[in-house]
Amino acid sequence: FGCVVIGANMGIQKMTKEHIGLCLFLKIPFFIVITKVDMAPKNKYEETLEEIRKILRHKLLNKYAIEITDKTSENELLKTAELMPSGNVCPIFPVSSVTKMGFEALTEFLWRIERVKELSIEEAIAQPFEFEINENFLVEGVGLVVSGIIKSGVVVVNKSCLLGPDKLKNFKAVGVKSIHVNRVNRNEAYAGELACLCLKSIKATDKLVRKDIRRGMVVIDSMEKPEPVTRFEAEMQVLHHSTT
Protein backbone atom coordinates (compact mmCIF):
# COMPACT_ATOMS: atom_id res chain seq x y z
CA PHE A 1 0.00 0.00 0.00
CA GLY A 2 1.01 3.61 -0.54
CA CYS A 3 0.79 6.47 1.94
CA VAL A 4 0.63 9.95 0.36
CA VAL A 5 1.49 12.66 2.89
CA ILE A 6 0.18 16.20 2.36
CA GLY A 7 0.90 19.25 4.54
CA ALA A 8 -2.36 20.95 5.51
CA ASN A 9 -0.63 24.36 5.48
CA MET A 10 0.95 23.77 2.04
CA GLY A 11 -1.86 22.03 0.18
CA ILE A 12 -1.56 19.94 -2.98
CA GLN A 13 1.92 20.22 -4.51
CA LYS A 14 3.25 19.08 -7.87
CA MET A 15 5.10 16.26 -6.08
CA THR A 16 1.80 15.12 -4.53
CA LYS A 17 0.27 14.58 -7.97
CA GLU A 18 3.39 12.73 -9.13
CA HIS A 19 3.21 10.36 -6.14
CA ILE A 20 -0.48 9.70 -6.76
CA GLY A 21 0.38 9.06 -10.43
CA LEU A 22 3.02 6.51 -9.41
CA CYS A 23 0.50 4.68 -7.21
CA LEU A 24 -2.01 4.72 -10.08
CA PHE A 25 0.31 3.28 -12.75
CA LEU A 26 1.88 0.75 -10.37
CA LYS A 27 -1.65 -0.28 -9.32
CA ILE A 28 -0.90 0.28 -5.62
CA PRO A 29 -3.91 1.13 -3.41
CA PHE A 30 -3.11 4.22 -1.35
CA PHE A 31 -4.42 6.33 1.50
CA ILE A 32 -3.76 9.99 2.30
CA VAL A 33 -2.44 11.53 5.52
CA ILE A 34 -2.91 15.30 5.95
CA THR A 35 -0.31 16.50 8.45
CA LYS A 36 0.12 19.76 10.44
CA VAL A 37 -3.63 20.24 10.79
CA ASP A 38 -2.94 22.36 13.90
CA MET A 39 -0.99 24.89 11.78
CA ALA A 40 -3.49 25.34 8.96
CA PRO A 41 -6.32 27.90 9.05
CA LYS A 42 -9.70 26.23 8.78
CA ASN A 43 -10.41 27.67 5.31
CA LYS A 44 -7.03 26.45 4.00
CA TYR A 45 -7.62 22.97 5.42
CA GLU A 46 -11.11 22.79 3.85
CA GLU A 47 -9.66 24.00 0.54
CA THR A 48 -6.97 21.27 0.63
CA LEU A 49 -9.53 18.61 1.54
CA GLU A 50 -11.84 19.61 -1.31
CA GLU A 51 -8.96 19.61 -3.80
CA ILE A 52 -8.00 16.09 -2.68
CA ARG A 53 -11.59 14.90 -3.18
CA LYS A 54 -11.65 16.50 -6.64
CA ILE A 55 -8.47 14.65 -7.66
CA LEU A 56 -9.80 11.34 -6.31
CA ARG A 57 -13.04 11.79 -8.28
CA HIS A 58 -11.10 12.10 -11.55
CA LYS A 59 -12.08 9.42 -14.08
CA LEU A 60 -8.55 7.98 -14.04
CA LEU A 61 -8.70 7.38 -10.28
CA ASN A 62 -12.44 7.11 -9.57
CA LYS A 63 -11.89 6.57 -5.84
CA TYR A 64 -14.35 7.15 -3.03
CA ALA A 65 -12.81 9.46 -0.42
CA ILE A 66 -13.48 8.64 3.24
CA GLU A 67 -12.32 11.06 5.93
CA ILE A 68 -11.38 9.16 9.09
CA THR A 69 -10.76 10.75 12.49
CA ASP A 70 -10.49 9.49 16.06
CA LYS A 71 -14.28 9.89 16.27
CA THR A 72 -14.89 7.44 13.40
CA SER A 73 -16.60 4.27 14.60
CA GLU A 74 -14.57 1.07 14.80
CA ASN A 75 -16.97 -0.67 12.39
CA GLU A 76 -16.52 2.03 9.75
CA LEU A 77 -12.72 1.97 10.15
CA LEU A 78 -12.67 -1.83 9.89
CA LYS A 79 -14.87 -1.78 6.78
CA THR A 80 -12.60 0.82 5.14
CA ALA A 81 -9.51 -1.28 5.93
CA GLU A 82 -11.18 -4.36 4.41
CA LEU A 83 -11.93 -2.44 1.19
CA MET A 84 -8.34 -1.16 0.77
CA PRO A 85 -7.04 -4.07 -1.38
CA SER A 86 -9.81 -3.40 -3.92
CA GLY A 87 -8.39 0.07 -4.61
CA ASN A 88 -11.89 1.61 -4.82
CA VAL A 89 -11.61 3.67 -1.64
CA CYS A 90 -9.08 6.21 -0.40
CA PRO A 91 -9.14 6.97 3.33
CA ILE A 92 -8.04 10.47 4.36
CA PHE A 93 -6.48 10.89 7.82
CA PRO A 94 -6.10 14.44 9.19
CA VAL A 95 -3.37 14.33 11.88
CA SER A 96 -1.27 16.60 14.06
CA SER A 97 2.06 15.61 15.60
CA VAL A 98 1.63 18.42 18.15
CA THR A 99 -1.82 17.58 19.49
CA LYS A 100 -1.65 13.85 18.54
CA MET A 101 -5.00 14.26 16.81
CA GLY A 102 -5.80 11.43 14.38
CA PHE A 103 -2.93 9.12 15.30
CA GLU A 104 -5.15 6.68 17.18
CA ALA A 105 -7.32 6.11 14.09
CA LEU A 106 -4.31 5.97 11.75
CA THR A 107 -2.50 3.42 13.93
CA GLU A 108 -5.60 1.25 14.23
CA PHE A 109 -6.09 1.41 10.45
CA LEU A 110 -2.49 0.31 9.78
CA TRP A 111 -3.03 -2.72 12.00
CA ARG A 112 -6.30 -3.56 10.28
CA ILE A 113 -5.37 -3.44 6.58
CA GLU A 114 -4.82 -6.87 5.10
CA ARG A 115 -1.17 -7.82 4.71
CA VAL A 116 0.07 -8.80 1.28
CA LYS A 117 1.19 -12.43 1.24
CA GLU A 118 4.96 -12.58 1.53
CA LEU A 119 7.63 -14.80 3.03
CA SER A 120 7.53 -15.06 6.81
CA ILE A 121 10.74 -14.38 8.73
CA GLU A 122 11.18 -18.12 9.28
CA GLU A 123 10.74 -18.85 5.55
CA ALA A 124 13.12 -16.04 4.57
CA ILE A 125 15.81 -17.27 6.98
CA ALA A 126 15.52 -20.79 5.52
CA GLN A 127 16.41 -19.47 2.04
CA PRO A 128 20.03 -19.30 0.73
CA PHE A 129 21.96 -16.25 1.99
CA GLU A 130 21.63 -13.09 -0.14
CA PHE A 131 22.84 -9.62 0.86
CA GLU A 132 22.22 -6.51 -1.28
CA ILE A 133 25.00 -3.91 -1.15
CA ASN A 134 23.86 -0.33 -0.71
CA GLU A 135 27.08 1.41 0.42
CA ASN A 136 30.74 0.53 0.91
CA PHE A 137 33.47 1.95 3.16
CA LEU A 138 37.19 1.54 3.72
CA VAL A 139 37.67 1.50 7.50
CA GLU A 140 41.19 2.09 8.79
CA GLY A 141 42.51 -0.96 10.64
CA VAL A 142 39.49 -3.01 9.56
CA GLY A 143 39.34 -3.15 5.77
CA LEU A 144 36.54 -3.12 3.20
CA VAL A 145 33.05 -2.87 4.73
CA VAL A 146 29.77 -3.12 2.83
CA SER A 147 26.35 -2.18 4.20
CA GLY A 148 22.90 -3.20 3.05
CA ILE A 149 19.88 -5.40 3.63
CA ILE A 150 19.99 -9.15 4.15
CA LYS A 151 17.30 -10.30 1.71
CA SER A 152 17.33 -13.94 2.79
CA GLY A 153 19.19 -16.55 4.81
CA VAL A 154 21.71 -16.19 7.62
CA VAL A 155 25.28 -14.91 7.63
CA VAL A 156 27.84 -15.87 10.27
CA VAL A 157 31.42 -14.78 10.89
CA ASN A 158 33.93 -16.65 8.65
CA LYS A 159 31.17 -17.67 6.21
CA SER A 160 32.39 -18.26 2.65
CA CYS A 161 30.41 -16.25 0.08
CA LEU A 162 30.48 -14.91 -3.46
CA LEU A 163 30.72 -11.17 -4.22
CA GLY A 164 29.59 -9.78 -7.56
CA PRO A 165 28.89 -9.41 -10.35
CA ASP A 166 31.82 -7.17 -11.30
CA LYS A 167 32.18 -5.31 -14.62
CA LEU A 168 33.13 -8.58 -16.30
CA LYS A 169 30.06 -10.30 -14.81
CA ASN A 170 32.25 -12.43 -12.54
CA PHE A 171 31.92 -13.31 -8.85
CA LYS A 172 34.80 -13.36 -6.34
CA ALA A 173 35.12 -15.76 -3.43
CA VAL A 174 35.11 -13.76 -0.17
CA GLY A 175 34.89 -14.44 3.54
CA VAL A 176 33.02 -12.49 6.21
CA LYS A 177 35.55 -11.17 8.77
CA SER A 178 33.03 -9.46 11.04
CA ILE A 179 29.37 -8.41 11.27
CA HIS A 180 27.81 -5.28 12.75
CA VAL A 181 24.07 -4.63 13.18
CA ASN A 182 23.10 -1.18 14.52
CA ARG A 183 26.81 -0.61 15.26
CA VAL A 184 26.86 -3.64 17.57
CA ASN A 185 29.32 -6.46 16.89
CA ARG A 186 27.49 -9.72 16.13
CA ASN A 187 28.44 -13.29 15.30
CA GLU A 188 25.44 -13.69 12.99
CA ALA A 189 22.74 -11.68 11.22
CA TYR A 190 19.41 -12.71 9.72
CA ALA A 191 17.06 -11.97 6.82
CA GLY A 192 15.41 -8.57 7.15
CA GLU A 193 18.25 -6.93 9.08
CA LEU A 194 20.28 -3.92 7.95
CA ALA A 195 23.88 -4.98 8.48
CA CYS A 196 27.50 -4.09 7.79
CA LEU A 197 29.84 -6.88 6.68
CA CYS A 198 33.63 -6.66 6.68
CA LEU A 199 34.83 -8.74 3.73
CA LYS A 200 38.15 -10.36 2.90
CA SER A 201 39.28 -12.08 -0.28
CA ILE A 202 39.73 -15.85 0.02
CA LYS A 203 42.14 -16.04 -2.93
CA ALA A 204 45.43 -14.19 -2.57
CA THR A 205 45.26 -13.16 -6.24
CA ASP A 206 41.83 -11.52 -5.84
CA LYS A 207 42.27 -8.14 -4.18
CA LEU A 208 39.20 -6.30 -2.95
CA VAL A 209 39.37 -2.70 -4.17
CA ARG A 210 36.71 -0.23 -3.06
CA LYS A 211 36.29 1.32 -6.54
CA ASP A 212 35.25 -2.09 -7.87
CA ILE A 213 32.35 -2.32 -5.40
CA ARG A 214 29.16 -0.61 -6.54
CA ARG A 215 25.61 -0.31 -5.28
CA GLY A 216 23.46 -3.18 -6.51
CA MET A 217 26.11 -5.87 -6.20
CA VAL A 218 25.32 -8.79 -3.93
CA VAL A 219 27.00 -11.11 -1.47
CA ILE A 220 25.49 -14.58 -1.80
CA ASP A 221 25.94 -18.09 -0.50
CA SER A 222 29.00 -19.81 -1.98
CA MET A 223 26.85 -22.82 -2.92
CA GLU A 224 24.78 -20.75 -5.33
CA LYS A 225 25.46 -20.68 -9.08
CA PRO A 226 24.69 -17.11 -10.16
CA GLU A 227 24.03 -16.39 -13.83
CA PRO A 228 24.36 -12.64 -14.57
CA VAL A 229 22.59 -11.34 -17.67
CA THR A 230 23.40 -8.45 -20.00
CA ARG A 231 19.92 -7.96 -21.41
CA PHE A 232 16.32 -8.29 -20.28
CA GLU A 233 12.88 -7.28 -21.50
CA ALA A 234 10.76 -4.81 -19.54
CA GLU A 235 7.46 -3.01 -19.95
CA MET A 236 7.70 0.68 -19.03
CA GLN A 237 5.13 3.36 -18.20
CA VAL A 238 6.55 6.84 -18.79
CA LEU A 239 4.70 9.37 -16.64
CA HIS A 240 4.35 13.03 -17.59
CA HIS A 241 7.23 15.01 -16.14
CA SER A 242 8.64 18.50 -16.57
CA THR A 243 12.09 17.12 -17.34
CA THR A 244 13.24 14.64 -19.96
MIMISE-931981 format. One record per residue (C-alpha): residue number from 0; residue in one letter; y, x, z. Coordinates in nm, 2 decimals, padded with zeros to 4 digits. Layout:
<atoms>
+-----+------+--------+--------+--------+
| seq | type |      y |      x |      z |
+-----+------+--------+--------+--------+
| NUM |    a |      Y |      X |      Z |
...
+-----+------+--------+--------+--------+
</atoms>
This chain:
<atoms>
+-----+------+--------+--------+--------+
| seq | type |      y |      x |      z |
+-----+------+--------+--------+--------+
|   0 |    f |  00.00 |  00.00 |  00.00 |
|   1 |    g |  00.36 |  00.10 | -00.05 |
|   2 |    c |  00.65 |  00.08 |  00.19 |
|   3 |    v |  00.99 |  00.06 |  00.04 |
|   4 |    v |  01.27 |  00.15 |  00.29 |
|   5 |    i |  01.62 |  00.02 |  00.24 |
|   6 |    g |  01.92 |  00.09 |  00.45 |
|   7 |    a |  02.09 | -00.24 |  00.55 |
|   8 |    n |  02.44 | -00.06 |  00.55 |
|   9 |    m |  02.38 |  00.09 |  00.20 |
|  10 |    g |  02.20 | -00.19 |  00.02 |
|  11 |    i |  01.99 | -00.16 | -00.30 |
|  12 |    q |  02.02 |  00.19 | -00.45 |
|  13 |    k |  01.91 |  00.32 | -00.79 |
|  14 |    m |  01.63 |  00.51 | -00.61 |
|  15 |    t |  01.51 |  00.18 | -00.45 |
|  16 |    k |  01.46 |  00.03 | -00.80 |
|  17 |    e |  01.27 |  00.34 | -00.91 |
|  18 |    h |  01.04 |  00.32 | -00.61 |
|  19 |    i |  00.97 | -00.05 | -00.68 |
|  20 |    g |  00.91 |  00.04 | -01.04 |
|  21 |    l |  00.65 |  00.30 | -00.94 |
|  22 |    c |  00.47 |  00.05 | -00.72 |
|  23 |    l |  00.47 | -00.20 | -01.01 |
|  24 |    f |  00.33 |  00.03 | -01.27 |
|  25 |    l |  00.07 |  00.19 | -01.04 |
|  26 |    k | -00.03 | -00.17 | -00.93 |
|  27 |    i |  00.03 | -00.09 | -00.56 |
|  28 |    p |  00.11 | -00.39 | -00.34 |
|  29 |    f |  00.42 | -00.31 | -00.14 |
|  30 |    f |  00.63 | -00.44 |  00.15 |
|  31 |    i |  01.00 | -00.38 |  00.23 |
|  32 |    v |  01.15 | -00.24 |  00.55 |
|  33 |    i |  01.53 | -00.29 |  00.59 |
|  34 |    t |  01.65 | -00.03 |  00.84 |
|  35 |    k |  01.98 |  00.01 |  01.04 |
|  36 |    v |  02.02 | -00.36 |  01.08 |
|  37 |    d |  02.24 | -00.29 |  01.39 |
|  38 |    m |  02.49 | -00.10 |  01.18 |
|  39 |    a |  02.53 | -00.35 |  00.90 |
|  40 |    p |  02.79 | -00.63 |  00.90 |
|  41 |    k |  02.62 | -00.97 |  00.88 |
|  42 |    n |  02.77 | -01.04 |  00.53 |
|  43 |    k |  02.65 | -00.70 |  00.40 |
|  44 |    y |  02.30 | -00.76 |  00.54 |
|  45 |    e |  02.28 | -01.11 |  00.39 |
|  46 |    e |  02.40 | -00.97 |  00.05 |
|  47 |    t |  02.13 | -00.70 |  00.06 |
|  48 |    l |  01.86 | -00.95 |  00.15 |
|  49 |    e |  01.96 | -01.18 | -00.13 |
|  50 |    e |  01.96 | -00.90 | -00.38 |
|  51 |    i |  01.61 | -00.80 | -00.27 |
|  52 |    r |  01.49 | -01.16 | -00.32 |
|  53 |    k |  01.65 | -01.17 | -00.66 |
|  54 |    i |  01.47 | -00.85 | -00.77 |
|  55 |    l |  01.13 | -00.98 | -00.63 |
|  56 |    r |  01.18 | -01.30 | -00.83 |
|  57 |    h |  01.21 | -01.11 | -01.16 |
|  58 |    k |  00.94 | -01.21 | -01.41 |
|  59 |    l |  00.80 | -00.85 | -01.40 |
|  60 |    l |  00.74 | -00.87 | -01.03 |
|  61 |    n |  00.71 | -01.24 | -00.96 |
|  62 |    k |  00.66 | -01.19 | -00.58 |
|  63 |    y |  00.72 | -01.43 | -00.30 |
|  64 |    a |  00.95 | -01.28 | -00.04 |
|  65 |    i |  00.86 | -01.35 |  00.32 |
|  66 |    e |  01.11 | -01.23 |  00.59 |
|  67 |    i |  00.92 | -01.14 |  00.91 |
|  68 |    t |  01.07 | -01.08 |  01.25 |
|  69 |    d |  00.95 | -01.05 |  01.61 |
|  70 |    k |  00.99 | -01.43 |  01.63 |
|  71 |    t |  00.74 | -01.49 |  01.34 |
|  72 |    s |  00.43 | -01.66 |  01.46 |
|  73 |    e |  00.11 | -01.46 |  01.48 |
|  74 |    n | -00.07 | -01.70 |  01.24 |
|  75 |    e |  00.20 | -01.65 |  00.97 |
|  76 |    l |  00.20 | -01.27 |  01.01 |
|  77 |    l | -00.18 | -01.27 |  00.99 |
|  78 |    k | -00.18 | -01.49 |  00.68 |
|  79 |    t |  00.08 | -01.26 |  00.51 |
|  80 |    a | -00.13 | -00.95 |  00.59 |
|  81 |    e | -00.44 | -01.12 |  00.44 |
|  82 |    l | -00.24 | -01.19 |  00.12 |
|  83 |    m | -00.12 | -00.83 |  00.08 |
|  84 |    p | -00.41 | -00.70 | -00.14 |
|  85 |    s | -00.34 | -00.98 | -00.39 |
|  86 |    g |  00.01 | -00.84 | -00.46 |
|  87 |    n |  00.16 | -01.19 | -00.48 |
|  88 |    v |  00.37 | -01.16 | -00.16 |
|  89 |    c |  00.62 | -00.91 | -00.04 |
|  90 |    p |  00.70 | -00.91 |  00.33 |
|  91 |    i |  01.05 | -00.80 |  00.44 |
|  92 |    f |  01.09 | -00.65 |  00.78 |
|  93 |    p |  01.44 | -00.61 |  00.92 |
|  94 |    v |  01.43 | -00.34 |  01.19 |
|  95 |    s |  01.66 | -00.13 |  01.41 |
|  96 |    s |  01.56 |  00.21 |  01.56 |
|  97 |    v |  01.84 |  00.16 |  01.81 |
|  98 |    t |  01.76 | -00.18 |  01.95 |
|  99 |    k |  01.39 | -00.16 |  01.85 |
| 100 |    m |  01.43 | -00.50 |  01.68 |
| 101 |    g |  01.14 | -00.58 |  01.44 |
| 102 |    f |  00.91 | -00.29 |  01.53 |
| 103 |    e |  00.67 | -00.52 |  01.72 |
| 104 |    a |  00.61 | -00.73 |  01.41 |
| 105 |    l |  00.60 | -00.43 |  01.17 |
| 106 |    t |  00.34 | -00.25 |  01.39 |
| 107 |    e |  00.13 | -00.56 |  01.42 |
| 108 |    f |  00.14 | -00.61 |  01.05 |
| 109 |    l |  00.03 | -00.25 |  00.98 |
| 110 |    w | -00.27 | -00.30 |  01.20 |
| 111 |    r | -00.36 | -00.63 |  01.03 |
| 112 |    i | -00.34 | -00.54 |  00.66 |
| 113 |    e | -00.69 | -00.48 |  00.51 |
| 114 |    r | -00.78 | -00.12 |  00.47 |
| 115 |    v | -00.88 |  00.01 |  00.13 |
| 116 |    k | -01.24 |  00.12 |  00.12 |
| 117 |    e | -01.26 |  00.50 |  00.15 |
| 118 |    l | -01.48 |  00.76 |  00.30 |
| 119 |    s | -01.51 |  00.75 |  00.68 |
| 120 |    i | -01.44 |  01.07 |  00.87 |
| 121 |    e | -01.81 |  01.12 |  00.93 |
| 122 |    e | -01.88 |  01.07 |  00.56 |
| 123 |    a | -01.60 |  01.31 |  00.46 |
| 124 |    i | -01.73 |  01.58 |  00.70 |
| 125 |    a | -02.08 |  01.55 |  00.55 |
| 126 |    q | -01.95 |  01.64 |  00.20 |
| 127 |    p | -01.93 |  02.00 |  00.07 |
| 128 |    f | -01.63 |  02.20 |  00.20 |
| 129 |    e | -01.31 |  02.16 | -00.01 |
| 130 |    f | -00.96 |  02.28 |  00.09 |
| 131 |    e | -00.65 |  02.22 | -00.13 |
| 132 |    i | -00.39 |  02.50 | -00.11 |
| 133 |    n | -00.03 |  02.39 | -00.07 |
| 134 |    e |  00.14 |  02.71 |  00.04 |
| 135 |    n |  00.05 |  03.07 |  00.09 |
| 136 |    f |  00.20 |  03.35 |  00.32 |
| 137 |    l |  00.15 |  03.72 |  00.37 |
| 138 |    v |  00.15 |  03.77 |  00.75 |
| 139 |    e |  00.21 |  04.12 |  00.88 |
| 140 |    g | -00.10 |  04.25 |  01.06 |
| 141 |    v | -00.30 |  03.95 |  00.96 |
| 142 |    g | -00.32 |  03.93 |  00.58 |
| 143 |    l | -00.31 |  03.65 |  00.32 |
| 144 |    v | -00.29 |  03.31 |  00.47 |
| 145 |    v | -00.31 |  02.98 |  00.28 |
| 146 |    s | -00.22 |  02.63 |  00.42 |
| 147 |    g | -00.32 |  02.29 |  00.30 |
| 148 |    i | -00.54 |  01.99 |  00.36 |
| 149 |    i | -00.92 |  02.00 |  00.41 |
| 150 |    k | -01.03 |  01.73 |  00.17 |
| 151 |    s | -01.39 |  01.73 |  00.28 |
| 152 |    g | -01.65 |  01.92 |  00.48 |
| 153 |    v | -01.62 |  02.17 |  00.76 |
| 154 |    v | -01.49 |  02.53 |  00.76 |
| 155 |    v | -01.59 |  02.78 |  01.03 |
| 156 |    v | -01.48 |  03.14 |  01.09 |
| 157 |    n | -01.67 |  03.39 |  00.86 |
| 158 |    k | -01.77 |  03.12 |  00.62 |
| 159 |    s | -01.83 |  03.24 |  00.26 |
| 160 |    c | -01.62 |  03.04 |  00.01 |
| 161 |    l | -01.49 |  03.05 | -00.35 |
| 162 |    l | -01.12 |  03.07 | -00.42 |
| 163 |    g | -00.98 |  02.96 | -00.76 |
| 164 |    p | -00.94 |  02.89 | -01.03 |
| 165 |    d | -00.72 |  03.18 | -01.13 |
| 166 |    k | -00.53 |  03.22 | -01.46 |
| 167 |    l | -00.86 |  03.31 | -01.63 |
| 168 |    k | -01.03 |  03.01 | -01.48 |
| 169 |    n | -01.24 |  03.22 | -01.25 |
| 170 |    f | -01.33 |  03.19 | -00.88 |
| 171 |    k | -01.34 |  03.48 | -00.63 |
| 172 |    a | -01.58 |  03.51 | -00.34 |
| 173 |    v | -01.38 |  03.51 | -00.02 |
| 174 |    g | -01.44 |  03.49 |  00.35 |
| 175 |    v | -01.25 |  03.30 |  00.62 |
| 176 |    k | -01.12 |  03.55 |  00.88 |
| 177 |    s | -00.95 |  03.30 |  01.10 |
| 178 |    i | -00.84 |  02.94 |  01.13 |
| 179 |    h | -00.53 |  02.78 |  01.27 |
| 180 |    v | -00.46 |  02.41 |  01.32 |
| 181 |    n | -00.12 |  02.31 |  01.45 |
| 182 |    r | -00.06 |  02.68 |  01.53 |
| 183 |    v | -00.36 |  02.69 |  01.76 |
| 184 |    n | -00.65 |  02.93 |  01.69 |
| 185 |    r | -00.97 |  02.75 |  01.61 |
| 186 |    n | -01.33 |  02.84 |  01.53 |
| 187 |    e | -01.37 |  02.54 |  01.30 |
| 188 |    a | -01.17 |  02.27 |  01.12 |
| 189 |    y | -01.27 |  01.94 |  00.97 |
| 190 |    a | -01.20 |  01.71 |  00.68 |
| 191 |    g | -00.86 |  01.54 |  00.71 |
| 192 |    e | -00.69 |  01.82 |  00.91 |
| 193 |    l | -00.39 |  02.03 |  00.80 |
| 194 |    a | -00.50 |  02.39 |  00.85 |
| 195 |    c | -00.41 |  02.75 |  00.78 |
| 196 |    l | -00.69 |  02.98 |  00.67 |
| 197 |    c | -00.67 |  03.36 |  00.67 |
| 198 |    l | -00.87 |  03.48 |  00.37 |
| 199 |    k | -01.04 |  03.82 |  00.29 |
| 200 |    s | -01.21 |  03.93 | -00.03 |
| 201 |    i | -01.58 |  03.97 |  00.00 |
| 202 |    k | -01.60 |  04.21 | -00.29 |
| 203 |    a | -01.42 |  04.54 | -00.26 |
| 204 |    t | -01.32 |  04.53 | -00.62 |
| 205 |    d | -01.15 |  04.18 | -00.58 |
| 206 |    k | -00.81 |  04.23 | -00.42 |
| 207 |    l | -00.63 |  03.92 | -00.29 |
| 208 |    v | -00.27 |  03.94 | -00.42 |
| 209 |    r | -00.02 |  03.67 | -00.31 |
| 210 |    k |  00.13 |  03.63 | -00.65 |
| 211 |    d | -00.21 |  03.53 | -00.79 |
| 212 |    i | -00.23 |  03.24 | -00.54 |
| 213 |    r | -00.06 |  02.92 | -00.65 |
| 214 |    r | -00.03 |  02.56 | -00.53 |
| 215 |    g | -00.32 |  02.35 | -00.65 |
| 216 |    m | -00.59 |  02.61 | -00.62 |
| 217 |    v | -00.88 |  02.53 | -00.39 |
| 218 |    v | -01.11 |  02.70 | -00.15 |
| 219 |    i | -01.46 |  02.55 | -00.18 |
| 220 |    d | -01.81 |  02.59 | -00.05 |
| 221 |    s | -01.98 |  02.90 | -00.20 |
| 222 |    m | -02.28 |  02.68 | -00.29 |
| 223 |    e | -02.07 |  02.48 | -00.53 |
| 224 |    k | -02.07 |  02.55 | -00.91 |
| 225 |    p | -01.71 |  02.47 | -01.02 |
| 226 |    e | -01.64 |  02.40 | -01.38 |
| 227 |    p | -01.26 |  02.44 | -01.46 |
| 228 |    v | -01.13 |  02.26 | -01.77 |
| 229 |    t | -00.84 |  02.34 | -02.00 |
| 230 |    r | -00.80 |  01.99 | -02.14 |
| 231 |    f | -00.83 |  01.63 | -02.03 |
| 232 |    e | -00.73 |  01.29 | -02.15 |
| 233 |    a | -00.48 |  01.08 | -01.95 |
| 234 |    e | -00.30 |  00.75 | -02.00 |
| 235 |    m |  00.07 |  00.77 | -01.90 |
| 236 |    q |  00.34 |  00.51 | -01.82 |
| 237 |    v |  00.68 |  00.65 | -01.88 |
| 238 |    l |  00.94 |  00.47 | -01.66 |
| 239 |    h |  01.30 |  00.43 | -01.76 |
| 240 |    h |  01.50 |  00.72 | -01.61 |
| 241 |    s |  01.85 |  00.86 | -01.66 |
| 242 |    t |  01.71 |  01.21 | -01.73 |
| 243 |    t |  01.46 |  01.32 | -02.00 |
+-----+------+--------+--------+--------+
</atoms>
